[in-house]
Amino acid sequence: MRTLLVLLFVLLPAFASARPVTDSSGRTVDVPDRIERVFAAGGPASILLYILAPDLMTGWPRSPREEEKPFIAAPYRDLPEVGMITGRGGSANLETVLKIKPDLILDFGSVKDTFVSLATATQEQTRIPYILVDGRFEATPQSLRLVGQALGRAERAERLAAYIEARFKEIDAVLAQVPEDKRPSVYLARGPDGLETGVKGSINTEIIERAGGRNIMAAGDGQKGLVRVSIEQLIVNQPDIIITWDRGFFGSVSKDPLWQEVKAVREGRVYLSPTAPFGWIDRPPSLNRMIGLVWLAKLFYPERLAADLRDSVRDFYALFYHVTPDDKDLDGLIAWSKGTAPPRR
């Protein structure tokens, strides 16, 4: 193993010229003047790269599923599955990365010390520049501009950043008129039984809160991230709205007698988040959450954000995903996002 790494290390071409880029962690990394191949370290980075510069992709961490492919531009649907360096179930070893010979490794997400150490160690072992980019939702415009500079795609990055800043401004104007206690209470139901959720402030519920929903699961007692809850907790808290991306739960919840004790279920206010080509809520937490933010804000405040959802989705997919859904595509994508029908009496 060590011998192979040393051999590949020697065979790697030296950069003709380079320029310094300061990434979100404060590391200064010399990147090639001309970048033609980029390895995405994980799922969030692959989406960012696909949105900003798909022609630079070397592959997907996980190959797109068949139902996702129609919403990915044709030249990139069948790129190889190459695994990932970071994230749950990371499967790309350094030999794989070296064989691909990228000009740059891109990571998008946490910039905490653990990931800084991984980036530095990987760069030292492979001699491939590795930049870390802040994946916090609020930092998205700045992060886009940083990656645009690094990849030589500043003009497109600026266009995307401007779109996001406009949506943030639009939603902030609405929220400024709605007191906290008048905002809808929301529960994110994950998994087939709907009893896994994210606490307030978690990356899993970040855009629900950013869109003006009050997460009923407050952080406390050391809880953070994903937690298990009981149906009794939901009956006590009685959320106004339930959001899920699990089709199994969505299809069964209105028929479950236990869930009938939750008013949102009885009154048909359970909404299914679309997931193609990437999740609108998380899965993974990248720029794909931007269309989820638009959807949720319209869902929470329909009288204040009257723009047609289909038009918003079509425009977003054209600008960000390089495809323009037709009416049939939109029907399949967002048909169930309008909520469950109340059970018959």
Secondary structure, DSSP 4 states (H G I P E B T S, - for coil): -HHHHHHHHHHSPPPS-EEEEE-TTS-EEEEESS---EEESSHHHHHHHHHH-GGGB--BSSPPPTTTGGGS-GGGTTPPB---SSSTT----HHHHHHH--SEEEEEE--SHHHHHHHHHHHHHH---EEEEE--GGGHHHHHHHHHHHHT-HHHHHHHHHHHHHHHHHHHHHHTTS-GGGSPEEEEEBSTTS-EEE-TT-TTTHHHHHTT-EESS---TT--SEEE--HHHHHHH--SEEEE--HHHHHHGGG-TTGGGSHHHHTT-EEEPP-SSS-SS-SS-STTHHHHHHHHHHHH-TTT--S-HHHHHHHHHHHHHS----HHHHHHHHGGGG-PPPPP-
